[in-house]
């Protein structure tokens, strides 16, 4: 049987997490902050040998200081393909340990806003801000921080594996916006790929708060074809009612590298991995005539 031809391809990166800081390791993590710039530059060189529609970085461009973003941003700016950013939890960490203003991040990363969408060849890519509800992106004493604190406390009482301050989720307003994007994609006959920093899997310690609920809702939207995320540096793949949710390996967490080129076909996504990122294929479920809300 002949494989369906490529529609387009794009570059995929997660958790560059650059910092002008010494390496860090413990029994679980190994982070090579300064070396991320070299791995990122090598990824861009590889990307430039392919005809890519775009490149997307799935959050945590830097580790602890927005001023460090100049290094990876300059590297990405040299890429032939346009680059899209997703906000990660570390992107909000100021050099003094405080909180970076979201508007400053959006401007620095040349994003249209905290969450947004773009369309390529019949596919709508919906970039979420999964830090919007939680504690990391809001200064203490603000109503948003108080709300995030209450949510974490509620989840901790329930024994949630991911009730940690470095995790977050989308707000009700962002959820309404996401539903509108899905309806618009359905009307236009588009497929939807959901991009987020946090994976949607409550079984992971590093994941979106109440991610299982959002994953189940997205699985009920027939035009949604895939979810792509970062944050969990060791990579992850789960399927919720035939909806594949793929978490990319983190670039900062390896002495090799970790990135991918995703080849979009009508029947599957072919993930071509580099470095620690494995290669595999994700089948695309058949769309229905109308997406349910």
Order of alpha helices (4+ residues) and beta strands (2+ residues): beta-beta-beta-alpha-beta-alpha-beta-alpha-beta-beta-alpha-alpha-beta-alpha-beta-beta-beta-beta-beta-beta
